[in-house]
Structure formats: C-alpha cells, structure tokens
C-alpha cells in the first residue's frame, strides 16, 4: 500500500509541475523557441476557423502593379510578383542566364534561408534543374566544416581540428563572420575533406574550388593536388583557388601554422560557367541578423564572389499563432534593413523574397494551417512591395491552407508539420523553377530575345 501511495504521489507531483510549466512565458535557448509545455493540449486545442477573420488590414497591394508589361500567367504556375520601380526586378538574373558563356563565370544565386533549406533540401533540386538547362556543375558554396553536413546527401565531408561558430549560438563574434554567418577556427594540421556524391547528377564533380578565409597573421594551406600556398596577414577576406585540369570529385584542405586570428568561412565548388546555387541555411534564424553583417565582409564577398540573384526565404521561426501584427511589423523592418544592405552591396543583383511555407498544427478539428502563417505571409509580401523587390508566394505554390498536412500523408514532409523531406523539396523546387522559366520567357519576349 505504501508503494502504491508513493507512486500516486510521484505521478501527482509530476502533473502539478507540468501544469506549472505551462504557465511560464516563452523560453528561448540560443535564439530557438522551446516548445510550449501543455499536457492538456488534446483537451484544449484551438478550433480551426478562417484565418482571415483574425488578420488586420495592411493595405491593398496591387499584384504586379509596376511591371512594364502585364502577363497572363498559366493557372498552374505561381507568378513571380515584381514590385521593383521599373518593373524589371528579375532582369539582371535573366540577363545572366541569357549571357551563358559570355558571362565568363557561373551565374550565381545566393539562397539565404532557415531550416527549410537545411541539408540542401529544396536548393539541391533547384540547382540541378537550372544546371540541367543552362549548364554548370558542382554543389556551390560549402561551409568549411559544418556538423550538420552529416545529414546532407549532396556532399560528404569529414573534418578534424576545426571548430564552428555560428550566429544563432553563443559564443559568437559577428565581426568575424563570413557571408554564411559562420566562421571556423583550425588547429595546426587540421584537415577538411569534401567529396561530391551521385545524389544529383550535375553536383557530383567540379573543376574549380575556391577557399574563403581571413587571416591577420598569416597561414599556409595545402589543397589536394595543388601543393602548399602561404598567405600573409590581411584584414580583408582572401581566397585560395584550385583549378583542375580535369573534373574533381573531392578536395582536401590541410592547414599549417595558422596565426591566432585566422578564420575560415567555406569553399565554392563549381565550374567555369553555367549556373550555381549557394545554400546559406541557418537553423533558427528569421533572417534579421543578416542586417548586422559587417559591411567590409559584404564588400569583400561582392568583390570575390558576385551574385546575380539573392533569395531571402525565412519565416518558419517567425510564424506563430500568438504573434501580433506588431511582432510581424518589427520582423519585416529588420529583414527589410537586410534587403537594403544587400541591395547596396550587390546593386545589380535581382532580389527575391520567398514567403513562409505552410506550417500546420493540431486543432480540435484536425491538422490545419497554424494561425498566424497567413498574416506573416501578407507582411512578407508587404515588405517586398515596400522595398521594391520581387516576391514568390511559396505558400500558394504548395497548395495554400492545409497543404502541408497532405504532403505529410505522401511522405513529402516531415511529421513535425513544418519541414520538407527531399521528395517534397524536389516538388517545390520544380514549381519555383517553372515560375523562373516562365518569367524568363516573358522577359525574352518583351525584349525580343527569342
């Protein structure tokens, strides 16, 4: 009997503690919001009703109001809305695609996003589709030694003697970061080996490898197949280029006698032409920290690695059924500052804002779109309108409300009702690619490029 009483008492104490934890305010660890504790969630689920009833008016935004020529997009294609002042917001990207070999470098896309694109999900298939049509090879940007690459299928990477620092975790010194919002230290003798995989046909090999780093006191670096090079100290970002006479499927960097203030960022693995898509994913980010990147860092990368299209795809870590319009207003102000910084640094580049994807939650009526997602999507579109850039409604492209629940049933999305599987990412990448190519066709017709 005593044992039974102790068990009942223990269970009761646990229940009381869990109930009290539900009363705590939202908690964060290194920028990541912890899941709410609610053992009564199945009894107190919110009822699903029209999300539009709970949104606020943020002003009527005409669709494609500034486009020089109105186009009729096929019903099956999600339009790229152009809010640029001259109606040619995607012009630079389309001209780079049309230039082909005359560009004398790859057409480059910088794709900034959160965990939606982590492990190269979605971006690997967008890259593959573009490379299949316009040429190009290699997986593009690869972080110097990202622990999360254990989950990436498009490369294999092993590293020893390295340590990662990234913007969403402490300690972190933002003054040291690269364009990928990370930096890495390396001990004497550290090695990093990156190899392509056959997961995507065009990304398995490359002809050019470029390592990006900064060193104040000097460092020697050996790249497999090209010997050792010694670099003197400089406040600017430096690069080590390895150009193969034939294609490379793997490269190893060995670091020798790095000075204390030597920091590595990543490597670019690509061909001499065609297209490449650089995946800059940051788990837990809303994108606003991009506005804090040192201008000198942005300037160095603009000089060393210019981009033709910059994509900003965030929202998973911002969407919330309890968020207010004031919360979202602060969010788009922060990300809007990042847009202006990137525009000033890459003045020719096209800029594309991608909306938050569908994100679902359990309600008393079943699995439905999280309250707040629709409002966030409207604010993101308003941000694109206010800053005169282009907008792609990924929420609509994937099917709108409750579309993620259907994708989970088809194993195209994870059971967290938030993230894609590779199959789901491939499906959505095809939709974005089709929108890009439709836009390119319109551009070519308008400018008699056919």
Secondary structure by P-SEA (a helix, b strand, c coil): caaaaaaaaaaaaaaaaaaaaaaccccccccccccccccccccbbbbbcccccccccccccccccccccccccccccccccccccccccaaaaaaaaaacccccccccccccccccccccaaaaaaaaaaaaaccccccccccccccccccccccccccccbbbbccccccccccccccccbbbbbccbbbbbbbccccccccccccbbbbbbccccccccccccccbbbbcccccbbbbbbbbcccccbbbbbbccccccbbbbbbbbbccccbbbbbbccccccccccccccaaaaaaaaacccccbbbbbbccccccccccaaaaaaaaaaaaaaaaaaaaaaccbbbbbbcccbbbbbcccccccccaaaaaaaaaaaaaaaabbbbbcccccccccaaaaaaaaacccccccccccaaaaaaaaaaaaaaaaaaaaaaaaaaccc
